């Protein structure tokens, strides 16, 4: 398998057909091929390349170039804090960082050679050496429930298989024009939102930053698909009553897709009532890419994420390891999946990789029930320490560690609680060093945002005299909502 096969449309699509639009930066397939091929020649033979993953056309060019060269790309969140960035760089050891010419990079990247990504290039011939389909195409860092993020190895095989399964479920073709404003440093925005359209030979229009007006404009001007997270759909639902142009735009879209967290039923209902369109939910993880999807055109069933995609096997497992056979919509088990969509392992962590599998089944940590027709309804996490906020999956452990670095914090625990906009908001439970003078809530939020990333800051801080613990000293998080 040659690396270009992940993006066969790069060579097969008419050269003047639009591929990418990021504001005023517009690239046809021929222009994308030239820019990416020229960069691929420069990075060919490297071990890994980091990509400063801003929401720009240059990020797309950089990742396409890495795929053409058969070199794993490590997307970097530009808002990552210094500690997290240092961990990712030390863990993945990239040879170079790819960034836009005008990007100001943090001091943590100063020691790494830099290549500026251009949107033009000569008619370079991309590397043609065959690429093992099991070799990593991307290394995407994901937060677990404890400790620093882990590098998830996503192979060329997994990316291609997952995108093709979605294309089958959604009838996704070269005629589709995808609109979105998702970040490009994780699977949803990068793999589904950029590589998905390019694999089909279609067009992607990225808004740069989410706005209701941007969604309405692009869907009214030929956009056929919209990808978003629940927070975005919540804001769209809020705007529908006062914005007939938005209502018309959403009504005219072929497919509205929500992912990264559960879309509240209330928002489903508001959008359906105003537009007659059902938002399609799908279910995936960084480690598995996409597992299930609601079938477009099916009867609305808010709360379900549909049946498994083609090629994906899914089962529910009891605590004792026994497999649940019931399709009764009531019996809860942990979701386990297997198929060509699975990751290859965690970078440099064989023990963590082994622990994540039950034989060849991946343990997702998500709890669900299955309906009579096989559709999956997620009911929560097996653990209490993974928070889904604004489309992000956030581990409580690293936030707790960051809080404990603050001189005014003696003890800290982090949980999530329902939020109508974000899905869940991050709540910090803090025992201050000085009960008479606790650190300010804003000070703690800024402290966490500086060490990690802004979306990981606590939205609420509650002060306690002590954290509830069991006899082994473990914090009883389920007791926290009544502790304050």
C-alpha positions in Angstrom: 0.0 0.0 0.0 1.4 3.4 -1.0 0.8 6.3 1.3 -1.1 8.3 -1.4 -3.8 5.6 -1.2 -5.2 7.2 2.0 -5.9 10.1 -0.3 -6.4 8.6 -3.7 -8.5 11.6 -4.8 -5.4 13.8 -4.6 -4.3 12.3 -7.9 -7.7 11.2 -9.3 -9.8 14.3 -8.8 -10.0 17.0 -11.6 -7.2 19.4 -10.8 -9.3 22.5 -10.8 -11.9 21.1 -8.3 -11.8 22.9 -4.9 -10.3 20.9 -2.1 -9.8 23.3 0.9 -11.2 26.7 1.8 -10.1 28.4 5.0 -11.3 32.0 4.7 -9.4 33.6 1.9 -7.0 30.6 1.5 -8.5 28.4 -1.2 -6.7 25.4 -2.7 -7.8 23.3 -5.6 -6.7 19.6 -5.7 -3.9 20.5 -8.1 -2.7 23.3 -5.8 -2.9 21.1 -2.7 -1.0 18.3 -4.4 1.8 20.7 -5.4 2.1 22.3 -2.0 1.9 18.9 -0.1 4.3 17.1 -2.5 7.0 19.8 -2.2 6.8 19.6 1.6 6.7 15.8 1.5 10.0 15.8 -0.3 11.5 17.8 2.5 10.3 15.6 5.3 10.7 12.3 3.6 12.9 9.9 5.6 12.3 11.6 9.0 11.1 9.6 12.0 8.2 11.8 13.0 7.1 15.4 12.4 5.2 17.7 14.7 2.5 19.9 13.2 1.5 23.2 14.9 -2.2 22.5 14.3 -3.8 25.9 13.9 -7.2 26.0 12.2 -5.6 26.9 8.8 -5.0 25.5 5.4 -1.3 25.2 6.3 -2.1 22.5 8.9 -4.0 20.5 6.3 -1.1 20.8 3.8 1.4 19.7 6.5 -0.6 16.6 7.4 -1.2 15.7 3.8 2.5 16.1 3.2 3.4 13.8 6.1 0.9 11.1 4.7 2.5 11.4 1.3 5.9 11.0 2.8 4.9 8.1 5.0 6.1 10.0 8.0 3.9 10.0 11.2 2.5 13.4 12.0 2.0 14.5 15.6 -0.6 17.3 15.8 0.1 19.9 18.5 -2.7 21.9 20.1 -1.5 25.5 19.9 -3.1 26.3 23.2 -1.4 23.5 25.1 0.4 24.6 28.3 4.1 24.3 28.8 4.1 21.2 30.9 1.8 19.2 28.5 3.8 20.4 25.5 7.1 19.3 27.0 5.6 15.9 27.8 4.4 15.4 24.2 7.7 16.5 22.7 9.7 14.3 25.0 7.4 11.3 24.4 7.1 11.6 20.6 10.6 13.0 19.8 9.7 14.6 16.5 12.5 15.6 14.1 11.0 18.9 13.1 7.9 21.1 13.6 5.8 22.2 10.7 4.2 25.6 11.1 2.8 28.6 9.2 5.4 31.3 8.4 3.6 33.8 10.7 3.1 31.4 13.6 4.7 32.4 16.9 5.9 29.2 18.5 6.3 28.9 22.3 9.7 28.6 23.9 9.2 24.9 24.4 9.6 24.4 20.7 12.7 26.6 20.3 15.2 23.6 20.2 13.2 21.8 17.4 14.1 22.6 13.8 11.3 24.4 12.0 9.9 24.2 8.5 7.5 26.9 7.3 4.5 25.4 5.4 3.7 27.2 2.2 0.5 27.0 0.2 2.3 27.0 -3.1 4.9 24.8 -4.5 6.6 23.5 -7.6 5.3 20.5 -9.4 7.4 18.2 -7.1 6.9 14.4 -7.4 6.0 13.0 -4.0 7.9 10.1 -2.5 6.7 6.8 -4.0 8.3 4.3 -1.6 5.6 1.9 -0.4 4.2 2.5 3.1 3.3 -0.4 5.4 -0.5 0.0 6.0 0.2 -0.9 9.6 2.7 1.9 10.1 1.4 5.0 12.0 -0.1 7.8 9.9 -0.8 10.0 13.0 0.1 10.0 16.7 -2.7 11.8 18.5 -2.4 12.6 22.2 -5.3 11.8 24.4 -6.0 12.5 28.0 -6.6 9.5 30.3 -8.1 9.5 33.7 -4.7 9.8 35.4 -1.3 11.0 34.4 -0.1 12.8 31.3 -1.6 12.3 27.8 -0.8 9.1 25.9 0.2 9.0 22.2 -2.3 7.0 20.2 -0.8 5.3 17.2 -3.3 5.5 14.3 -2.2 3.5 11.3 -2.8 4.2 7.6 -5.1 1.1 7.7 -7.2 2.4 10.6 -7.7 5.9 9.1 -8.7 4.5 5.7 -11.0 1.9 7.1 -12.8 4.2 9.4 -13.4 6.9 6.8 -14.7 4.3 4.3 -17.1 2.9 6.9 -18.5 6.4 7.5 -18.7 7.0 3.7 -20.8 3.9 3.4 -23.1 4.8 6.3 -23.6 8.5 5.3 -23.4 8.1 1.5 -20.5 10.5 1.6 -19.3 11.3 -2.0 -17.1 13.7 -3.9 -20.2 15.9 -4.4 -20.4 16.7 -0.7 -19.1 20.0 0.7 -18.3 19.7 4.4 -18.6 22.8 6.7 -17.0 22.8 10.1 -15.0 24.8 12.7 -13.5 21.9 14.7 -9.9 22.1 16.0 -7.4 20.3 13.9 -5.3 18.6 16.6 -7.7 15.7 17.3 -9.5 13.0 15.4 -12.9 14.7 14.9 -11.6 17.8 13.2 -8.5 16.4 11.5 -9.3 12.8 10.5 -13.1 13.2 9.9 -13.1 16.9 9.1 -10.1 17.2 6.8 -9.0 13.7 5.6 -12.6 12.6 5.2 -13.5 15.0 2.5 -10.1 14.7 0.8 -10.4 10.9 0.7 -13.7 11.2 -1.1 -12.6 13.9 -3.5 -14.9 16.5 -2.0 -14.5 19.9 -0.5 -14.0 21.1 3.0 -14.8 24.7 4.2 -13.3 25.4 7.6 -14.7 28.5 9.4 -11.5 29.1 11.4 -13.6 29.8 14.5 -17.2 28.7 15.1 -19.9 31.2 14.5 -23.6 30.9 13.8 -23.3 33.3 10.9 -20.4 31.4 9.4 -22.4 28.1 9.5 -25.5 29.8 7.9 -23.3 31.5 5.2 -21.5 28.3 4.1 -24.5 26.0 4.2 -26.5 28.5 2.2 -23.7 28.7 -0.4 -23.4 25.0 -1.4 -22.4 23.3 1.8 -24.1 19.9 2.2 -22.7 18.6 5.5 -22.1 20.1 8.9 -19.9 18.5 11.6 -20.0 19.9 15.1 -19.9 19.2 18.8 -22.9 19.5 21.1 -21.8 23.0 22.3 -22.0 24.2 18.7 -25.4 22.7 18.1 -26.6 24.2 21.4 -25.7 27.6 20.2 -27.3 27.0 16.8 -30.5 25.9 18.5 -30.5 29.0 20.6 -30.3 31.2 17.5 -32.9 29.5 15.4 -35.9 31.4 16.6 -34.4 34.8 15.7 -32.5 33.7 12.5 -34.6 32.6 9.6 -31.5 32.4 7.3 -29.9 29.9 9.7 -33.1 27.9 9.8 -33.2 27.7 6.0 -29.5 26.8 5.9 -29.8 23.9 8.3 -33.0 22.7 6.6 -31.1 22.6 3.3 -28.1 20.7 4.5 -27.9 17.0 3.5 -26.4 15.9 6.8 -26.0 17.4 10.2 -23.6 15.4 12.4 -22.8 15.8 16.1 -20.0 14.0 17.9 -17.4 14.0 20.7 -20.1 14.0 23.4 -23.8 13.3 23.7 -26.1 15.9 22.2 -28.8 16.8 24.8 -32.3 15.6 23.8 -33.6 19.2 24.2 -31.3 20.5 21.5 -32.2 17.6 19.2 -35.9 18.5 19.6 -35.4 22.2 19.1 -33.4 21.7 15.8 -35.8 19.1 14.5 -38.8 21.3 15.3 -37.4 24.3 13.5 -35.8 22.6 10.5 -37.4 19.2 10.1 -33.9 17.7 10.2 -32.5 15.2 12.6 -29.0 15.6 13.9 -27.1 12.4 13.3 -24.9 11.2 16.3 -22.0 8.9 16.0 -19.7 7.4 18.5 -15.9 7.1 18.4 -12.7 7.6 20.4 -9.2 8.5 19.6 -8.2 4.9 20.0 -10.9 3.5 17.9 -11.8 6.2 15.4 -15.5 5.7 14.6 -17.5 2.8 16.0 -21.1 3.5 15.4 -23.5 5.9 13.7 -27.1 6.7 13.5 -28.3 5.9 9.9 -29.3 9.2 8.2 -33.0 9.1 7.4 -33.9 6.8 10.2 -36.6 7.7 12.7 -35.3 10.2 15.2 -34.0 8.5 18.3 -32.2 11.1 20.4 -29.8 9.5 22.9 -28.7 6.7 20.6 -25.5 6.6 18.6 -26.7 4.0 16.1 -25.5 0.5 15.3 -21.9 -0.5 14.6 -20.4 0.7 11.3 -19.4 -1.8 8.6 -16.4 -3.9 9.7 -16.8 -2.9 13.4 -17.7 -5.6 16.0 -19.2 -4.4 19.2 -20.2 -6.1 22.4 -21.2 -5.2 26.0 -19.4 -6.9 28.8 -20.3 -7.4 32.5 -17.9 -6.5 35.4 -17.0 -10.2 35.6 -16.1 -10.3 31.9 -19.1 -12.2 30.7 -20.6 -11.0 27.4 -24.2 -9.6 27.6 -26.5 -11.1 25.0 -29.5 -8.9 25.9 -30.8 -6.3 23.4 -33.4 -5.0 25.8 -32.4 -1.3 26.0 -32.0 -1.7 29.8 -29.0 -4.0 30.6 -25.9 -2.0 31.0 -22.4 -3.2 30.1 -19.0 -1.8 29.1 -18.6 -1.3 25.4 -15.8 -3.3 23.8 -15.0 -3.1 20.1 -12.7 -4.7 17.5 -12.1 -4.1 13.8 -9.8 -2.5 11.3 -10.6 0.9 12.8 -8.6 0.2 16.0 -5.3 2.0 17.0 -2.1 0.1 17.0 -1.2 0.9 20.6 0.1 3.7 22.9 3.5 5.1 21.9 6.2 3.5 24.1 3.6 2.1 26.6 3.2 -1.6 26.0 1.8 -2.2 29.5 -0.9 0.5 29.0 -1.7 -1.0 25.6 -2.1 -4.5 26.9 -4.3 -3.3 29.8 -6.6 -1.5 27.2 -7.5 -4.8 25.5 -9.5 -7.9 26.4 -7.9 -10.3 23.9 -8.3 -8.4 20.7 -11.3 -6.4 22.0 -10.6 -2.8 23.0 -12.0 -1.8 26.4 -13.6 1.6 25.8 -14.5 2.4 29.4 -17.9 3.6 28.1 -21.1 2.1 29.5 -24.1 1.4 27.3 -27.2 -0.5 26.6 -28.3 -1.9 23.2 -31.7 -1.6 21.7 -33.6 -4.5 20.0 -32.2 -3.5 16.6 -28.6 -3.3 17.9 -28.4 0.4 18.3 -26.2 1.6 21.1 -27.2 4.0 23.8 -24.3 5.3 25.9 -25.1 5.9 29.6 -21.8 7.1 31.0 -18.2 6.3 31.8 -17.1 3.2 33.6 -14.8 5.5 35.7 -15.9 8.9 37.1 -12.8 10.7 36.0 -13.3 11.5 32.3 -15.1 14.7 31.7 -16.6 15.7 28.3 -16.8 19.4 28.0 -17.3 21.5 24.9 -16.5 18.5 22.7 -13.2 17.6 24.5 -12.5 14.6 26.6 -10.7 15.8 29.6 -9.0 13.7 32.3 -9.5 14.8 35.9 -6.1 13.5 37.1 -4.0 16.0 35.2 -6.2 18.9 36.3 -5.9 17.7 39.9 -2.1 17.6 39.5 -2.0 21.1 38.1 -4.2 22.4 41.0 -1.9 20.8 43.5 1.0 22.8 42.0 -0.7 26.0 43.2 0.8 27.2 46.5 -2.6 27.9 47.9 -4.0 24.4 47.4 -3.6 21.6 49.9 -5.9 19.0 48.3 -7.9 18.9 45.1 -10.4 16.7 43.3 -12.0 17.3 39.9 -15.4 16.2 38.6 -17.8 17.1 35.9 -21.4 18.2 36.3 -24.1 18.9 33.6 -23.9 22.1 31.8 -26.5 23.2 29.1 -23.8 24.7 26.9 -20.7 22.6 27.4 -22.3 19.3 28.1 -20.3 19.0 31.3 -18.4 21.8 33.1 -15.2 21.1 35.1 -15.7 21.5 38.9 -12.7 21.7 41.2 -13.1 20.7 44.8 -10.3 22.4 46.7 -9.0 22.2 50.3 -7.0 25.4 50.7 -3.7 25.7 52.5 -5.2 28.6 54.5 -8.9 28.2 55.1 -9.2 31.9 56.0 -7.6 33.1 52.7 -8.4 30.5 49.9 -7.0 31.2 46.5 -9.4 33.1 44.2 -11.4 31.0 41.7 -10.1 33.0 38.8 -6.5 32.6 40.0 -7.0 28.8 40.1 -8.6 28.7 36.6 -5.8 30.8 35.1 -3.2 28.6 36.8 -4.6 25.4 35.2 -5.1 27.0 31.8 -1.4 28.1 31.9 -0.1 24.6 32.7 -2.4 22.6 30.5 -4.9 24.3 28.1 -7.7 26.8 28.5 -10.5 24.3 27.9 -9.2 22.3 30.9 -9.6 25.1 33.4 -12.2 24.6 36.1 -15.4 26.6 35.5 -16.5 26.2 39.2 -14.4 26.0 42.3 -15.9 24.7 45.6 -14.0 24.9 48.8 -14.0 22.2 51.5 -12.4 21.6 54.8 -11.5 18.1 53.8 -12.1 15.7 50.9 -14.2 12.7 51.6 -12.0 9.6 51.5 -12.3 5.8 52.1 -10.2 3.8 54.5 -7.5 3.4 51.8 -7.3 7.2 51.4 -9.0 7.3 48.0 -11.2 10.3 47.4 -14.8 9.4 47.2 -15.9 11.5 44.3 -19.5 10.3 44.4 -19.7 11.9 47.8 -18.5 15.3 46.6 -21.8 16.7 45.3 -23.1 16.6 48.8 -19.9 17.6 50.5 -20.2 21.3 49.9 
